[in-house]
Amino acid sequence: MDAENLHYFEKAPIAKAVAHFAVPMMLGTSMSVIYSILNAYFLGTLHNTAMLTALALTLPLFAAIMALGNLIGIGSGTLISRLLGEKNYDAVKHVSSFAFYSSLVLGLIVIAAGLPFIDPIVHGLGATPDAFGFTKDYVTMMLIGSPFVVLFFTLENIVRSEGSAMTSMIGMMISVVVNVTLDALAILVFRWGVIGVASATVVSMLVASSFYAYHLGFKSRFLTVSFRWFRVTKEILSNVFKIGVPVFVMSVFLGAMSLIFNHFLVEYGEQAVAGYGISSRLLQFPEFILMGLCEGVVPLIAFSFTANKLRMKHTIAFTIKTIVALAVAFGIIVYLISDHLIGLFTNDPQLIEMGSYILHVTFLSLFITGMTALFTGIFQATAQGTAAFIMSVIQGITLVPVLYIANRMNGFHGVVWSLVVTDAVAFLVGAVMLYALRNRLQPDLESLVH
């Protein structure tokens, strides 16, 4: 961590400090959503609804592999930020080396555990007969490339944890540029379809992971990939997993929620599944902007938690105001042009109608999901493992009964609205826990939830 990063951690005005940490993260996450949208766009040029369905059905698998990267990356990253606040620099090296090598091991475990069971996995994802082959292509390629996917998400968090927000953003943008370029070649030139999209994703994350590893090995003052610093101690494991496991569970639950949601939608036709796949990717853009904001400030909150709790309070208050402003702006834009946005991916009138409807409904909870992400980030940054775990499971626990009841009562419309209800429950639970923990976090923190 250089003097400039230390300045933003300790002394810069709150608005400038939040911008320094969050804006690169917001740009990076938004770019990642853009290439997710472009994946669907390029496949859409082939005019095959089954391919778009396969892309939607495989979201839970990608979420599960990403969850392993977040398990190590966010758990290690928040620990690194707290250790930097304590100026315990040797421990930072041990944690960063642990994160690097454990990510590779987890990826290899995914290959060994997943490849023998590809067909059951594809069936479990809910693939229709028409989409089965396309879904299997994507699953196969994603399992083979899982070490690089896990490593990418781990290293992105590790780099950001030391305050190198611009380096984190550059790595994400590298993955986007490589992915989009390979997508265009795979779909428009070689006509490889779904397997081309999956291959482009894996290769892009390999390239970006190499960039991050170079930064850790040669540019960072405190982070390292040297095996000489690798340690597996009880203290490292407990601190990493105390935060990492809730993040992992949350990611798995989100993937499971997508899987369950798709199973409910299948009974309303492939247009419903494809419409959700398109609208969810469009919704990801503002959602990931807000998530980038909330994840971007986590290192600042974690550092301030051990160094200056008053600064932590001001950081949280400013972030809440920013979430409100962004949610309102995005909401207005989407409600004005939703049909045109869905129409970019398909010319099927029924698909456009369904996708636009889903987009309208799910956008109602944009502010709520932004605040939920902030609550989760606060609990992660301040090592409130129990609260972070509750946040990780509450949406998954709520979704199944809400989906079942809503589907029975109001069919397709009930299924779509169940997402809003689930988000609202998570928001309320997070607000209550933040209020309950206000004295442990900061004596004046209660003012932030009124």
Secondary structure, 3 states (H helix, E strand, C coil): CCHHHHHHHHCCCHHHHHHHHHHHHHHHHHHHHHHHHHHHHHHHCCCCHHHHHHHHHCHHHHHHHHHHHHHHHHHHHHHHHHHHHCCCHHHHHHHHHHHHHHHHHHHHHHHHHHHHHHHHHHHHCCCCCCCHHHHHHHHHHHHHCHHHHHHHHHHHHHHHHCCCHHHHHHHHHHHHHHHHHHHHHHHHHCCCCHHHHHHHHHHHHHHHHHHHHHHHHHHCCCCCCCHHHCCCCHHHHHHHHHHHHHHHHHHHHHHHHHHHHHHHHHCCCHHHHHHHHHHHHHHHHHHHHHHHHHHHCHHHHHHHHHHCHHHHHHHHHHHHHHHHHHHHHHHHHHHHHHHHHHHCCCCCHHHHHHHHHHHHHHHHHHHHHHHHHHHHHHHHHCCCHHHHHHHHHHHHHHHHHHHHHHHHHHHHHHHHHHHHHHHHHHHHHHHHHHHHCHHHHCCCHHHHHC
